[in-house]
Amino acid sequence: MAYHKKEAYDDELTERLKRQYEDILSGVGEDIAREGILKTPERAAKAMQFLTQGYHQDAATILRSAMFKEDYSEMVLVKDIEVYSMCEHHMLPFFGKAHIAYIPNGYIVGLSKIPRIVDVYARRLQVQERLTIEIRDVIQDTLKPLGVAVVIEAKHMCMMMRGVQKQNSITTTSAFTGEFRNAETRSEFMQLIGAKLH
């Protein structure tokens, strides 16, 4: 019995992207009739739709779907969230980890929603700086907490595979609001994301 994986893609968009990938492959000198390449344009078309699905998702709606009233006003931290995105300048991947904290002000959010909003923004063509700000702002604007902290550490294939070709470089970006602008609170956050508590 043949294996059939069930996936949902826009058939019209898949066909259009497939033709464009065929042009790209032919343009760089590949034989698009070669057995190993034959299905590559369609696979690439579907992969691109998956990698950019964040354009069709709303991070604020995701957060609002799991907001709960709670009398808790200490730091909530979710760290080491895997991040996979694509640089908008060269359409090459960048990947790493996000560390996100907020101080509730009457509302908490289901913990799984924090990584989900990271994916919403990461699954768009991005720059790391904007990704960091977008995550911070949607949490601040939706939950209205006393403060938000976001730190992302990532490796960029556009620096590692091409250009300067520096394989060990890591880019760190950060964004803070409210209580996290206070040096003591920010220092506690930075210590926690560096600590091995488990």
C-alpha positions in Angstrom: 0.0 0.0 0.0 1.4 3.4 -1.0 2.1 6.0 1.7 0.1 9.2 1.3 0.8 12.1 3.7 -2.2 14.4 4.1 -1.2 18.1 3.8 -3.2 21.2 3.0 -1.8 23.6 0.4 -3.2 26.1 -2.0 -3.2 24.1 -5.2 -3.2 27.2 -7.5 -0.3 28.8 -5.5 1.6 25.5 -5.4 1.4 25.2 -9.2 2.5 28.8 -9.7 5.4 28.5 -7.4 6.4 25.1 -8.9 6.7 26.7 -12.4 8.9 29.5 -10.9 11.1 27.0 -9.1 11.5 25.1 -12.4 12.7 28.4 -14.0 15.2 29.0 -11.1 16.6 25.5 -11.3 16.9 25.7 -15.1 18.5 29.1 -14.8 21.3 27.9 -12.5 22.1 25.0 -14.9 20.1 22.1 -13.4 18.3 19.5 -15.5 14.8 19.7 -14.2 14.0 16.4 -16.0 16.6 14.6 -13.9 15.1 11.9 -11.6 16.4 13.4 -8.4 15.1 16.9 -9.3 11.8 15.9 -11.0 9.7 16.6 -7.9 11.9 19.2 -6.3 9.9 22.2 -7.7 6.7 21.0 -6.2 8.4 20.1 -2.9 10.0 23.5 -2.8 6.7 25.2 -3.5 5.0 23.4 -0.6 8.0 24.1 1.7 7.8 27.8 0.9 4.2 27.9 1.8 4.9 26.1 5.2 7.9 28.4 6.0 5.8 31.6 5.3 2.5 30.5 6.9 2.9 33.2 9.5 1.6 35.8 7.0 -1.9 34.2 7.4 -1.8 33.9 11.2 -2.7 36.5 13.9 -0.5 36.3 17.0 -2.8 38.5 19.1 -5.8 36.2 18.4 -3.6 33.2 19.6 -2.8 35.0 22.8 -6.4 36.1 23.5 -7.6 32.5 23.0 -5.8 31.5 26.2 -5.8 34.5 28.5 -6.8 33.9 32.1 -7.4 36.2 35.1 -4.9 35.4 37.7 -3.6 37.3 40.8 0.1 36.6 40.0 2.6 39.4 39.5 6.0 37.8 39.4 8.1 37.1 36.4 6.9 34.3 34.0 9.8 33.1 31.8 9.7 30.7 28.8 13.3 30.1 27.6 15.1 28.1 25.0 12.2 28.4 22.5 13.5 27.1 19.1 13.4 29.7 16.4 13.6 28.9 12.7 13.1 31.7 10.2 14.3 33.0 6.8 16.3 36.2 6.2 14.4 38.5 4.0 17.6 39.7 2.3 18.9 36.4 0.9 16.0 34.0 1.7 18.4 31.8 3.7 17.6 30.4 7.1 18.5 31.8 10.5 17.9 29.7 13.6 18.5 29.8 17.3 16.6 30.3 20.6 14.2 32.9 22.0 13.9 33.7 25.7 10.6 35.5 26.6 9.4 36.8 30.0 6.5 38.9 31.1 5.2 40.2 34.5 1.5 39.7 34.6 -0.9 42.5 35.5 -4.2 40.7 36.1 -3.8 38.2 33.2 -1.6 35.2 32.4 -1.5 33.3 29.1 -1.3 29.6 28.4 2.4 28.8 28.3 2.1 27.0 24.9 0.9 30.2 23.3 4.3 31.9 23.8 6.2 29.5 21.4 3.2 29.7 19.1 3.5 33.5 18.6 7.2 33.1 18.1 6.4 30.8 15.2 3.8 33.2 13.8 6.4 35.9 13.3 9.3 33.6 12.5 7.4 31.9 9.6 7.6 35.1 7.6 10.6 36.6 5.7 12.3 38.4 8.6 15.2 40.2 10.1 16.1 39.2 13.6 15.7 42.8 14.9 12.1 43.1 13.7 11.3 39.6 14.9 12.4 40.5 18.4 10.3 43.7 18.5 7.2 42.1 17.0 7.1 39.4 19.7 7.6 42.0 22.4 4.9 44.3 21.1 2.2 41.7 20.6 2.6 40.4 24.2 2.7 44.0 25.6 -0.3 45.2 23.5 -2.5 42.0 24.1 -1.8 41.1 27.8 -1.0 44.6 29.0 1.6 43.2 31.5 3.8 45.2 33.8 6.7 44.5 31.4 8.0 42.2 28.6 11.5 41.0 27.9 12.6 39.2 24.7 16.1 38.0 23.8 16.9 36.1 20.6 20.2 34.4 19.9 20.6 33.1 16.3 23.0 31.9 13.7 22.4 33.3 10.2 23.2 31.1 7.1 23.6 34.3 5.0 26.7 35.0 7.2 27.8 31.3 7.5 27.4 30.0 4.0 28.1 33.1 1.9 29.4 36.6 2.4 31.9 36.7 5.3 31.5 33.0 5.9 31.9 33.2 9.7 30.5 29.9 10.9 30.7 30.5 14.7 29.1 34.0 14.9 25.9 34.4 16.9 23.7 37.4 16.7 21.8 38.5 19.9 18.9 40.9 19.9 16.9 42.2 22.9 13.8 44.2 23.5 12.2 45.3 26.8 9.2 47.2 28.1 8.0 48.4 31.5 9.6 46.8 34.6 12.3 45.2 32.4 13.7 48.6 31.8 14.6 48.6 35.4 18.2 47.4 35.8 17.5 45.0 38.7 14.6 43.2 37.0 16.4 43.0 33.7 19.5 41.6 35.5 17.3 38.9 37.1 15.9 38.0 33.7 19.4 37.7 32.2 20.6 35.6 35.1 17.6 33.2 34.7 18.0 32.7 31.0 21.7 31.8 31.6 21.0 29.5 34.5 20.8 25.7 34.2 18.0 25.1 36.7 16.8 21.7 35.4 
